């Protein structure tokens, strides 16, 4: 009982601190609560975020504000068609004086990387981030160099201007813990934005986070409990995105209530087991942000779209019928029995 009381106190303090961080970010950023929540969630879970939205929705400003509040090292990489992998990871430089090669670190050697308009560069450059994102290291020649901790990639892309862009391969998309789609602000929010007249980045914010606090949050995340039935619920959701699994899943994980036409017609490839791990971690983080030490099915639902939307490969029929990933996730969540 004493241990539970101590844990509850920890999670109450955690919720208060997270709310404090959100209030500090809101000094500069109007609205965009999902973006702020997603970045904080990725920070706690040790994952990366893909931000998708039209220009002018404060994607870059939000990332910069987070880096400033966290006190972490921050680098921005503007992805362009002529960018080279060495411009991201670094390269070997020959020192004629000493007759040897030395490693010059690229901008990826930092805590927070803003990969601005990541889909502007070809696959060769995008793939330079794969090892860094998955293993937090960079291999140049015969040597492997560890990246600083914590390490988080916050990538942005524009969904409407596709000329001169390169779609991110599925292997790289799967490395992102979350994909957040930024909506337009409400009329009331836009009035407030216009009143600031582009001076939001001049508003001072306090440095209230650091590497030690982030490490502490990650320890708290490990204390969040998740019942086996909720884990099975998570696996059922992920399995339901795979058309080939429809007749193979039985018992508690059955998905027979989802018609084959709904899945097989619109989804070509479903989510991988990595999606289930991400869904569990994010559900735990959502519970922790709400001051709870246990996961509810509502926590899973709250993060499902952000975790799964970039992991589904839709068919041509889906495009023809105007079906998007979020529509399929809504369908799966609506018919999946709650634990």
Steps between C-alpha positions, in 0.01 A plus 500: 500500500784738591678424170178563303451830682856607415450401133171691481674805640772466237247488217307795642822701503577381148160617373546841662844539346384395153213750527758763599707420190189529280413838652853625436485390135157664464665838566621480141281239334126558466304174485674199342455299820542171313843608377616597848361178650663294226844656543487453878379142452785423261746659742384271782480188281832565324343513153479735202218708353390576144307828478282548194326825422476786256741793535429757768372269775798563732663158458854641510421748777353224717812286462730794574294594806515143631879493455535833681282390792681166527844661501622230263737548207304576184590483131289568193558325168324649199446207264546590133541291181876567489564394861751215550506233772828645629321833554285321758722244670846648445800380303870412513737790435862442396748698712804543284713631787457179699450267202178352635121518475295655777124490549308824473160466667185596312200686643338171604737496799270690732203437730214645295516485119251695292490329160316776318308389188654154518325388181694758296809275489540170311498158667880489528497796738190383686662161561794674667266558793387138535789377714495817708127473567492128571829445686607851607834460327673585172745276315758674281759279335604237755408698810169535681427822687236520773254788496436707813207410725219587491469499122180586316428574134210734426437495126258718305342456160252691286204284385377726219806591294634178345710639213866427566430280802582136577262280696650359817554123470295279731813386685570859602138583579493205739789655692281792600317437825223745407364682198313815591280678248472869582152652453422860416444716809148587610368849427561606861854363496576668169390837638753456779770394250439801279515735799856388577603614149775241464669591829424174680863384479606808700291400802741377772460147635664334797735204482309255718616166357838333479649160424469384862126582517441320171686195636281516813181506291622193314547319831145595599377363168638157595287507816174537306309172512308349211267205549543202268149551363592854392815364336285249311270786401802683355613191310146451368495853359835456330409155367174638360698720262640191329255346250688167492454460877122513495448122522810426707415695814274315743382509859536831682685645203222419254417763240222314323269800551702692243394410149766400252375762254583774750860390544604304192347753261657812644820389679780341299746462788427531870701609800805307625561374857697821554163678485371293792805589708457868411128486581570354844773755580290795388195372691717483813624854438142623454403339830800658672418844357154461656646413839425127490728204563293259287383486139135513396355409159425872459875567513548261209224667301642846574834419333393244237468743208836664563675164534337313210412750225846495338542123532211401274550466125166567333385358167400679181137428588543703818631797303215468249238489777661782697588269791793605722695319768309679777172372356622141520629549854161645599331193352728257683462678834120513464459125453782372724356358827627680810680290763 
